[in-house]
Amino acid sequence: MSEGPRLLPIDAARLTATLLELLAIPSPAGLTDEIVHYTGTRLDALDIPYELTRRGTLRATLRRSLPERRRHSPACAIVAHLDTLGAMVREVKPNGRLAIAPIGTWSSRWAEGGRVTVFTERARYRGSVLPLMASGHVFNEAIDSQPIRWEQLELRVDERIASAADVAKLGIQVGDFVAFDAQPEVLDNGYIVSRFLDDKAGVAALLCALEAVVKSGVPVPMDCHAVFTLTEEVGSGARAVIDADVSEVIGVDIGPIAAGQGAGEEGVTIPLMDSAGPHDYHLTRRLLALCAEHGIPSHRDVFRFYHSDAGAAVSAGADVRTALLCFGTDATHGYERTHLDSLVRLAQLLALYIQSGPTLREDRQRRLESVQEFSHQLDPEQLARTDTPLPDPGELVARGDPPVPPGGSK
């Protein structure tokens, strides 16, 4: 009999190197083929089979190694996304500057000043994203009062350009992708600062968790699909890639750190609800219990303005339990900061989950014939009424007796 999930060591240097490799490959949503090739190569090295959808979403399968005595055994899915925020050329201006539109939901204040690469169909060009009023020697204090919106920005390409005709000669067109430099910095104290930790840090943690499970040879009680999606930042994500045999979906993503939030840069953040509603009661509590049992610091949270691959799967009609496992991140969708400890702990928890089997035994069946087999969230004592009984008002009025003071007599 299996002794239960075992806490596996995670190579922090390997995780950091994986993250930097992912950050080196630009992958704004819609320009993700190259990051798919990288991820597939990593799965090949682990000898984990996978398949690709037409657009390139990867669905790897870590097969169960324990015998299954029942006819049906559900699978689980762990989902992280390869796509990032970015921009696209919206207009070529008469002076040769480029107007851009955002890919994904993010503030133009984080785009301002960014160094970028414009990818045409045949070449690449470097440039900077600037406000329309960029020179202090020309506009003085007016620079500080200009609006913060995408229409107030333009892209200056670092080539000899003075007109739209010059842009056309370079082959730059409306619809070309604009990828912002990640500019990662890994500090000796463990902090990691970069654009696009969302969700390349989550992808790195998942890849390292898979590697730890494969190399350790620990038992895997049910098939685990590692899914790498391509369109989470634009809203669709895991809407079409969850197999019918999957009973529970874990999303791996950022946990925003701010005043009023519970996320932290150490340990793992487990939100109980986000914009799609509450996550599954049993699955989230089980993950919290795994943290407590194995000494992994955990944070409970509620995300107010947040969508994920897990929520996308449910909105597409998947009948699955969902949960999110997050690495605490400051300044999400900007210059993000997390800590290596959080990523290592996240990878350890993912490896524990892969070893754990279905959350509830009845999930082995896709349909139940009676509520007798269905789960309970509350026990009878929690459901017991504790209302204070009130006297009959009719009797009080009809009797007409004067009230008796406490401790007094008639």
BADRENNU-666253 format. One line per field, with one value per residue (C-alpha): residue number from 0; residue in three letters; z, x, y. Coordinates in Angstrom, 2 decimals, padded with zeros to 5 digits. Layout:
REM BADRENNU-666253
pos NUM / ...
code ala / ...
w Z / ...
u X / ...
v Y / ...
***
This chain:
REM BADRENNU-666253
pos 0 / 1 / 2 / 3 / 4 / 5 / 6 / 7 / 8 / 9 / 10 / 11 / 12 / 13 / 14 / 15 / 16 / 17 / 18 / 19 / 20 / 21 / 22 / 23 / 24 / 25 / 26 / 27 / 28 / 29 / 30 / 31 / 32 / 33 / 34 / 35 / 36 / 37 / 38 / 39 / 40 / 41 / 42 / 43 / 44 / 45 / 46 / 47 / 48 / 49 / 50 / 51 / 52 / 53 / 54 / 55 / 56 / 57 / 58 / 59 / 60 / 61 / 62 / 63 / 64 / 65 / 66 / 67 / 68 / 69 / 70 / 71 / 72 / 73 / 74 / 75 / 76 / 77 / 78 / 79 / 80 / 81 / 82 / 83 / 84 / 85 / 86 / 87 / 88 / 89 / 90 / 91 / 92 / 93 / 94 / 95 / 96 / 97 / 98 / 99 / 100 / 101 / 102 / 103 / 104 / 105 / 106 / 107 / 108 / 109 / 110 / 111 / 112 / 113 / 114 / 115 / 116 / 117 / 118 / 119 / 120 / 121 / 122 / 123 / 124 / 125 / 126 / 127 / 128 / 129 / 130 / 131 / 132 / 133 / 134 / 135 / 136 / 137 / 138 / 139 / 140 / 141 / 142 / 143 / 144 / 145 / 146 / 147 / 148 / 149 / 150 / 151 / 152 / 153 / 154 / 155 / 156 / 157 / 158 / 159 / 160 / 161 / 162 / 163 / 164 / 165 / 166 / 167 / 168 / 169 / 170 / 171 / 172 / 173 / 174 / 175 / 176 / 177 / 178 / 179 / 180 / 181 / 182 / 183 / 184 / 185 / 186 / 187 / 188 / 189 / 190 / 191 / 192 / 193 / 194 / 195 / 196 / 197 / 198 / 199 / 200 / 201 / 202 / 203 / 204 / 205 / 206 / 207 / 208 / 209 / 210 / 211 / 212 / 213 / 214 / 215 / 216 / 217 / 218 / 219 / 220 / 221 / 222 / 223 / 224 / 225 / 226 / 227 / 228 / 229 / 230 / 231 / 232 / 233 / 234 / 235 / 236 / 237 / 238 / 239 / 240 / 241 / 242 / 243 / 244 / 245 / 246 / 247 / 248 / 249 / 250 / 251 / 252 / 253 / 254 / 255 / 256 / 257 / 258 / 259 / 260 / 261 / 262 / 263 / 264 / 265 / 266 / 267 / 268 / 269 / 270 / 271 / 272 / 273 / 274 / 275 / 276 / 277 / 278 / 279 / 280 / 281 / 282 / 283 / 284 / 285 / 286 / 287 / 288 / 289 / 290 / 291 / 292 / 293 / 294 / 295 / 296 / 297 / 298 / 299 / 300 / 301 / 302 / 303 / 304 / 305 / 306 / 307 / 308 / 309 / 310 / 311 / 312 / 313 / 314 / 315 / 316 / 317 / 318 / 319 / 320 / 321 / 322 / 323 / 324 / 325 / 326 / 327 / 328 / 329 / 330 / 331 / 332 / 333 / 334 / 335 / 336 / 337 / 338 / 339 / 340 / 341 / 342 / 343 / 344 / 345 / 346 / 347 / 348 / 349 / 350 / 351 / 352 / 353 / 354 / 355 / 356 / 357 / 358 / 359 / 360 / 361 / 362 / 363 / 364 / 365 / 366 / 367 / 368 / 369 / 370 / 371 / 372 / 373 / 374 / 375 / 376 / 377 / 378 / 379 / 380 / 381 / 382 / 383 / 384 / 385 / 386 / 387 / 388 / 389 / 390 / 391 / 392 / 393 / 394 / 395 / 396 / 397 / 398 / 399 / 400 / 401 / 402 / 403 / 404 / 405 / 406 / 407 / 408 / 409
code met / ser / glu / gly / pro / arg / leu / leu / pro / ile / asp / ala / ala / arg / leu / thr / ala / thr / leu / leu / glu / leu / leu / ala / ile / pro / ser / pro / ala / gly / leu / thr / asp / glu / ile / val / his / tyr / thr / gly / thr / arg / leu / asp / ala / leu / asp / ile / pro / tyr / glu / leu / thr / arg / arg / gly / thr / leu / arg / ala / thr / leu / arg / arg / ser / leu / pro / glu / arg / arg / arg / his / ser / pro / ala / cys / ala / ile / val / ala / his / leu / asp / thr / leu / gly / ala / met / val / arg / glu / val / lys / pro / asn / gly / arg / leu / ala / ile / ala / pro / ile / gly / thr / trp / ser / ser / arg / trp / ala / glu / gly / gly / arg / val / thr / val / phe / thr / glu / arg / ala / arg / tyr / arg / gly / ser / val / leu / pro / leu / met / ala / ser / gly / his / val / phe / asn / glu / ala / ile / asp / ser / gln / pro / ile / arg / trp / glu / gln / leu / glu / leu / arg / val / asp / glu / arg / ile / ala / ser / ala / ala / asp / val / ala / lys / leu / gly / ile / gln / val / gly / asp / phe / val / ala / phe / asp / ala / gln / pro / glu / val / leu / asp / asn / gly / tyr / ile / val / ser / arg / phe / leu / asp / asp / lys / ala / gly / val / ala / ala / leu / leu / cys / ala / leu / glu / ala / val / val / lys / ser / gly / val / pro / val / pro / met / asp / cys / his / ala / val / phe / thr / leu / thr / glu / glu / val / gly / ser / gly / ala / arg / ala / val / ile / asp / ala / asp / val / ser / glu / val / ile / gly / val / asp / ile / gly / pro / ile / ala / ala / gly / gln / gly / ala / gly / glu / glu / gly / val / thr / ile / pro / leu / met / asp / ser / ala / gly / pro / his / asp / tyr / his / leu / thr / arg / arg / leu / leu / ala / leu / cys / ala / glu / his / gly / ile / pro / ser / his / arg / asp / val / phe / arg / phe / tyr / his / ser / asp / ala / gly / ala / ala / val / ser / ala / gly / ala / asp / val / arg / thr / ala / leu / leu / cys / phe / gly / thr / asp / ala / thr / his / gly / tyr / glu / arg / thr / his / leu / asp / ser / leu / val / arg / leu / ala / gln / leu / leu / ala / leu / tyr / ile / gln / ser / gly / pro / thr / leu / arg / glu / asp / arg / gln / arg / arg / leu / glu / ser / val / gln / glu / phe / ser / his / gln / leu / asp / pro / glu / gln / leu / ala / arg / thr / asp / thr / pro / leu / pro / asp / pro / gly / glu / leu / val / ala / arg / gly / asp / pro / pro / val / pro / pro / gly / gly / ser / lys
w 000.00 / -000.83 / 002.11 / 000.75 / -001.05 / -000.29 / -000.22 / -003.07 / -003.33 / -006.02 / -007.63 / -007.14 / -009.60 / -012.22 / -011.61 / -011.97 / -015.18 / -016.60 / -015.79 / -017.48 / -020.58 / -020.76 / -020.29 / -023.13 / -025.63 / -026.45 / -026.40 / -026.36 / -026.95 / -030.66 / -031.12 / -029.16 / -031.59 / -030.38 / -026.69 / -027.61 / -029.26 / -026.14 / -023.81 / -026.01 / -025.98 / -022.17 / -022.07 / -024.58 / -022.30 / -019.47 / -021.78 / -021.00 / -024.01 / -025.17 / -027.93 / -029.47 / -030.53 / -033.88 / -032.38 / -030.18 / -026.71 / -025.17 / -023.24 / -021.67 / -019.80 / -016.85 / -016.68 / -013.42 / -012.11 / -009.46 / -010.47 / -010.76 / -009.37 / -010.56 / -014.08 / -014.17 / -012.86 / -013.24 / -014.31 / -013.02 / -014.99 / -013.96 / -016.21 / -016.71 / -019.57 / -021.95 / -023.37 / -021.97 / -022.33 / -025.33 / -028.05 / -031.76 / -034.34 / -034.77 / -037.07 / -038.93 / -038.41 / -041.11 / -039.15 / -039.01 / -035.37 / -034.60 / -032.62 / -030.67 / -029.10 / -026.03 / -026.16 / -022.88 / -020.13 / -018.73 / -018.03 / -020.49 / -017.55 / -017.49 / -021.25 / -021.17 / -021.43 / -022.38 / -024.76 / -027.40 / -030.48 / -033.47 / -035.32 / -038.99 / -041.24 / -042.32 / -039.84 / -036.40 / -035.28 / -031.92 / -030.45 / -027.41 / -026.31 / -025.47 / -024.42 / -027.14 / -025.16 / -024.32 / -024.15 / -021.01 / -022.85 / -025.20 / -023.18 / -019.66 / -016.99 / -019.59 / -019.63 / -016.11 / -016.91 / -020.10 / -019.80 / -019.00 / -021.85 / -024.82 / -027.26 / -025.52 / -026.45 / -029.63 / -030.65 / -031.88 / -034.06 / -033.89 / -037.63 / -040.01 / -040.25 / -041.04 / -042.73 / -043.16 / -046.46 / -044.57 / -042.31 / -045.31 / -046.80 / -043.66 / -044.05 / -040.83 / -041.11 / -039.09 / -037.22 / -036.50 / -033.00 / -030.39 / -027.65 / -024.55 / -023.03 / -019.85 / -018.25 / -015.54 / -012.53 / -010.09 / -006.79 / -004.34 / -001.65 / -003.70 / -005.13 / -008.83 / -010.66 / -014.26 / -016.62 / -017.46 / -014.34 / -015.09 / -015.98 / -016.97 / -013.31 / -012.98 / -016.08 / -014.67 / -011.36 / -013.14 / -015.38 / -012.37 / -010.42 / -013.31 / -013.45 / -009.72 / -009.94 / -012.96 / -011.59 / -008.10 / -009.35 / -006.75 / -007.41 / -009.50 / -008.59 / -011.49 / -014.91 / -014.66 / -017.65 / -017.63 / -019.88 / -021.27 / -022.77 / -025.18 / -024.74 / -021.01 / -021.16 / -023.74 / -021.89 / -023.44 / -022.07 / -021.10 / -022.61 / -025.11 / -023.81 / -020.75 / -021.48 / -020.37 / -017.93 / -015.91 / -012.57 / -011.17 / -012.62 / -010.85 / -012.30 / -011.71 / -011.81 / -010.00 / -006.56 / -006.42 / -003.37 / -002.20 / 000.80 / 001.71 / 000.02 / 001.73 / -000.83 / 000.23 / -001.50 / 000.65 / 000.43 / -001.75 / -002.04 / -002.40 / -003.24 / -002.22 / -004.75 / -007.78 / -010.39 / -011.61 / -008.13 / -005.34 / -006.13 / -005.12 / -001.37 / -001.10 / -003.46 / -001.94 / 001.61 / 000.55 / -000.90 / 002.29 / 004.27 / 002.13 / 002.93 / 006.66 / 006.65 / 004.82 / 006.30 / 003.22 / 004.21 / 002.74 / 002.40 / 001.92 / -000.23 / -002.27 / -005.65 / -006.68 / -010.28 / -011.50 / -014.19 / -014.77 / -016.85 / -014.14 / -014.45 / -018.25 / -018.11 / -016.02 / -018.16 / -021.18 / -019.53 / -017.94 / -014.92 / -012.81 / -009.37 / -009.59 / -007.50 / -007.98 / -006.72 / -006.87 / -006.31 / -004.51 / -006.88 / -006.26 / -009.01 / -011.20 / -014.92 / -014.39 / -013.26 / -011.20 / -008.18 / -006.51 / -004.41 / -005.36 / -002.13 / -003.34 / -006.66 / -004.98 / -002.53 / -005.39 / -007.28 / -004.15 / -003.63 / -007.28 / -006.92 / -003.77 / -005.55 / -008.47 / -005.95 / -004.14 / -006.26 / -006.59 / -003.99 / -003.35 / -004.01 / -005.60 / -008.30 / -009.85 / -011.33 / -013.75 / -012.56 / -009.27 / -008.98 / -005.46 / -003.10 / -000.57 / -002.25 / -002.64 / -000.50 / 002.46 / 003.20 / 006.58 / 009.37 / 011.31 / 014.25 / 011.91 / 010.50 / 013.89 / 014.51 / 017.48 / 017.30 / 020.60 / 021.04 / 021.46 / 023.66 / 021.93 / 021.42 / 021.50 / 024.97 / 026.16 / 024.97 / 026.18 / 029.64 / 030.41 / 033.38 / 034.32 / 033.46 / 036.19 / 036.70 / 036.74 / 040.23 / 041.44 / 042.50 / 041.54
u 000.00 / 001.22 / 002.54 / 001.00 / 002.53 / 006.13 / 007.65 / 010.17 / 013.25 / 013.09 / 016.31 / 016.07 / 018.89 / 017.17 / 013.88 / 015.56 / 017.31 / 014.02 / 012.30 / 015.03 / 014.84 / 011.08 / 011.46 / 014.02 / 011.38 / 008.81 / 005.27 / 002.51 / -000.85 / -001.08 / 002.70 / 003.33 / 004.66 / 008.26 / 007.43 / 005.39 / 008.48 / 010.55 / 007.97 / 007.55 / 011.30 / 011.30 / 008.54 / 010.43 / 013.47 / 011.30 / 009.80 / 006.29 / 004.00 / 001.87 / -000.40 / -001.02 / -004.21 / -004.30 / -003.13 / -000.52 / -001.96 / 000.07 / -001.62 / 000.94 / -000.04 / 001.86 / 000.41 / -000.63 / 001.74 / -000.53 / -002.96 / -006.59 / -009.10 / -012.19 / -013.53 / -013.26 / -010.42 / -010.65 / -007.71 / -006.58 / -005.31 / -002.77 / -002.93 / -000.42 / -000.33 / 002.52 / 001.11 / 001.91 / 000.74 / 001.95 / 000.76 / 000.03 / 000.63 / -002.71 / -001.74 / 001.26 / 001.27 / 002.34 / 005.54 / 006.49 / 005.60 / 003.38 / 000.15 / -000.31 / -003.17 / -002.75 / -002.87 / -004.46 / -005.71 / -003.05 / -002.50 / -000.67 / 001.31 / 003.26 / 003.89 / 005.26 / 009.03 / 009.21 / 011.84 / 010.24 / 010.73 / 008.45 / 008.10 / 007.20 / 006.51 / 010.17 / 012.24 / 012.45 / 013.09 / 013.86 / 012.11 / 010.69 / 007.14 / 006.85 / 004.16 / 003.07 / 004.74 / 008.08 / 010.66 / 010.80 / 012.78 / 009.84 / 006.70 / 007.92 / 005.26 / 002.67 / 004.36 / 003.06 / -000.56 / -001.08 / -003.64 / -002.75 / -004.24 / -003.06 / -004.07 / -001.50 / 001.40 / 003.37 / 006.17 / 009.42 / 011.28 / 015.07 / 015.63 / 015.99 / 012.28 / 010.69 / 007.44 / 004.94 / 006.67 / 009.90 / 007.99 / 006.50 / 009.98 / 010.94 / 007.90 / 006.26 / 002.47 / -000.70 / -001.15 / 002.53 / 003.24 / 005.02 / 006.84 / 008.04 / 011.41 / 010.99 / 014.09 / 014.47 / 016.70 / 017.46 / 018.81 / 021.09 / 018.41 / 015.99 / 013.79 / 013.00 / 011.82 / 010.59 / 007.75 / 005.75 / 006.33 / 002.63 / 002.72 / 006.21 / 007.12 / 004.11 / 005.18 / 008.70 / 007.33 / 005.10 / 007.91 / 010.19 / 007.43 / 006.97 / 010.72 / 010.87 / 008.06 / 009.55 / 013.10 / 012.05 / 009.92 / 007.20 / 003.84 / 001.32 / -002.21 / -004.12 / -003.36 / -002.24 / -002.59 / -000.12 / -001.77 / 000.03 / -002.43 / -001.90 / -004.74 / -005.28 / -004.39 / -007.12 / -009.80 / -010.17 / -007.29 / -008.40 / -011.89 / -011.38 / -008.60 / -009.97 / -010.70 / -013.96 / -012.13 / -010.77 / -012.51 / -010.45 / -008.47 / -005.69 / -004.79 / -001.23 / -000.89 / 000.00 / -001.28 / -001.54 / 000.01 / -001.56 / -003.19 / -006.29 / -005.07 / -003.82 / -001.20 / 002.45 / 005.82 / 006.73 / 004.87 / 001.85 / -001.30 / -004.60 / -007.55 / -010.97 / -012.76 / -012.07 / -014.17 / -015.64 / -016.98 / -015.89 / -013.44 / -014.29 / -014.73 / -013.23 / -010.29 / -009.15 / -009.35 / -007.41 / -004.63 / -004.52 / -004.29 / -001.37 / 000.43 / -000.20 / 000.83 / 004.12 / 005.15 / 004.52 / 003.55 / 000.14 / -002.01 / -005.77 / -007.13 / -010.07 / -009.25 / -011.62 / -010.62 / -009.17 / -009.82 / -007.87 / -007.61 / -009.53 / -012.48 / -012.29 / -012.67 / -015.84 / -017.32 / -016.84 / -019.00 / -016.45 / -017.91 / -014.77 / -013.66 / -011.34 / -008.66 / -005.85 / -002.28 / -000.44 / 002.99 / 002.70 / 003.49 / 003.77 / 002.76 / 000.98 / 000.82 / 003.64 / 007.24 / 006.35 / 008.24 / 008.12 / 010.52 / 012.27 / 011.01 / 007.43 / 008.20 / 010.02 / 007.15 / 004.67 / 006.58 / 006.69 / 002.93 / 002.26 / 004.43 / 002.51 / -000.80 / 000.28 / 000.95 / -002.39 / -005.13 / -008.75 / -009.98 / -013.17 / -013.63 / -017.04 / -015.36 / -014.26 / -017.77 / -018.93 / -022.52 / -024.05 / -027.44 / -028.23 / -027.38 / -026.44 / -023.02 / -022.66 / -020.30 / -021.17 / -019.64 / -021.36 / -021.97 / -025.27 / -023.97 / -023.21 / -026.71 / -028.46 / -030.63 / -029.79 / -032.67 / -033.85 / -037.56 / -039.88 / -043.00 / -046.38 / -047.25 / -050.99 / -050.73 / -048.66 / -051.22 / -054.28 / -052.87 / -052.24 / -049.99 / -047.48 / -043.89 / -041.80 / -038.38 / -035.38 / -034.90 / -038.12 / -041.52 / -045.11
v 000.00 / 003.51 / 005.52 / 008.73 / 011.68 / 012.52 / 016.01 / 016.09 / 018.31 / 020.99 / 022.22 / 026.00 / 026.69 / 024.56 / 026.39 / 029.79 / 028.75 / 027.46 / 030.74 / 032.78 / 030.58 / 031.10 / 034.86 / 034.96 / 033.79 / 036.50 / 035.13 / 037.75 / 036.06 / 035.29 / 034.94 / 031.75 / 029.12 / 029.41 / 029.07 / 025.97 / 024.44 / 025.14 / 023.60 / 020.54 / 020.00 / 020.10 / 017.48 / 015.35 / 015.40 / 014.02 / 011.39 / 012.69 / 012.20 / 015.12 / 016.28 / 019.69 / 021.40 / 023.15 / 026.43 / 024.76 / 024.29 / 021.46 / 018.68 / 016.35 / 013.20 / 011.81 / 008.30 / 006.71 / 004.09 / 002.55 / -000.22 / 000.85 / -001.66 / 000.16 / 000.46 / 004.23 / 006.37 / 010.14 / 012.26 / 015.61 / 018.60 / 021.22 / 024.27 / 027.10 / 029.59 / 030.35 / 033.58 / 037.01 / 040.57 / 042.55 / 044.92 / 045.17 / 047.91 / 049.69 / 052.56 / 053.95 / 057.72 / 060.20 / 060.97 / 057.30 / 056.71 / 053.71 / 053.69 / 050.46 / 048.53 / 046.31 / 042.52 / 041.47 / 043.71 / 046.00 / 049.67 / 051.89 / 053.30 / 050.02 / 050.14 / 053.68 / 053.67 / 050.00 / 048.70 / 046.51 / 044.38 / 044.78 / 041.49 / 041.87 / 038.89 / 038.81 / 040.82 / 042.38 / 045.94 / 047.49 / 050.49 / 052.30 / 053.08 / 056.78 / 059.23 / 061.67 / 064.44 / 062.87 / 065.65 / 067.75 / 070.44 / 070.91 / 070.29 / 071.11 / 070.37 / 069.38 / 065.98 / 065.32 / 066.19 / 064.18 / 061.38 / 057.77 / 055.74 / 053.74 / 056.49 / 058.70 / 056.41 / 055.81 / 053.48 / 054.99 / 052.48 / 052.78 / 053.17 / 056.13 / 056.95 / 060.31 / 059.26 / 056.46 / 055.62 / 054.91 / 052.53 / 050.74 / 050.23 / 048.31 / 046.05 / 047.23 / 047.00 / 047.27 / 044.00 / 043.37 / 042.10 / 044.17 / 042.23 / 044.09 / 043.20 / 041.15 / 042.72 / 040.05 / 040.53 / 037.71 / 039.01 / 037.22 / 037.50 / 035.38 / 038.12 / 037.92 / 041.05 / 040.94 / 041.53 / 038.41 / 036.35 / 035.92 / 033.13 / 032.05 / 031.62 / 029.31 / 027.36 / 027.00 / 025.69 / 023.16 / 021.90 / 021.45 / 019.67 / 017.23 / 016.69 / 015.98 / 013.41 / 011.65 / 011.50 / 010.39 / 007.51 / 008.17 / 006.48 / 008.44 / 007.28 / 008.87 / 010.29 / 013.90 / 016.20 / 019.08 / 021.66 / 024.70 / 027.19 / 030.08 / 032.56 / 033.05 / 036.74 / 037.38 / 035.43 / 031.97 / 029.90 / 026.37 / 026.57 / 023.74 / 021.48 / 019.66 / 015.99 / 014.39 / 012.08 / 015.02 / 015.51 / 018.39 / 021.29 / 023.18 / 026.57 / 027.80 / 031.57 / 034.80 / 035.75 / 039.56 / 041.17 / 044.44 / 046.06 / 044.09 / 040.89 / 037.75 / 036.68 / 036.55 / 036.26 / 033.26 / 029.98 / 029.30 / 031.39 / 029.48 / 031.74 / 030.49 / 032.70 / 034.90 / 036.71 / 033.40 / 032.59 / 030.22 / 027.46 / 023.91 / 023.51 / 020.02 / 020.53 / 023.85 / 022.46 / 019.40 / 021.56 / 023.61 / 020.37 / 019.16 / 022.41 / 022.00 / 018.34 / 018.94 / 022.27 / 024.43 / 028.00 / 028.83 / 031.94 / 032.05 / 034.85 / 036.14 / 037.70 / 040.49 / 041.24 / 037.98 / 035.38 / 032.17 / 029.00 / 027.12 / 029.49 / 029.30 / 025.52 / 025.78 / 028.55 / 026.29 / 023.64 / 021.30 / 019.47 / 019.72 / 020.78 / 023.79 / 025.42 / 027.91 / 027.60 / 030.90 / 032.38 / 035.70 / 038.58 / 042.30 / 044.79 / 042.23 / 043.03 / 045.53 / 045.05 / 042.03 / 040.74 / 037.35 / 035.31 / 032.09 / 030.49 / 030.91 / 029.21 / 026.31 / 025.80 / 025.95 / 023.25 / 021.10 / 021.41 / 020.54 / 017.44 / 016.45 / 016.93 / 014.73 / 011.94 / 012.33 / 010.75 / 011.94 / 014.40 / 012.40 / 008.70 / 009.24 / 011.35 / 008.07 / 007.98 / 010.66 / 010.36 / 009.22 / 007.55 / 008.72 / 011.56 / 008.89 / 008.71 / 012.48 / 014.56 / 016.80 / 020.19 / 020.65 / 018.15 / 017.88 / 019.94 / 022.83 / 022.65 / 022.54 / 025.60 / 027.76 / 030.26 / 031.73 / 030.91 / 033.88 / 033.93 / 033.99 / 037.69 / 036.90 / 035.46 / 038.40 / 040.96 / 039.02 / 038.38 / 042.03 / 041.23 / 043.92 / 043.03 / 041.47 / 043.15 / 040.83 / 039.43 / 041.10 / 039.76 / 040.49
***
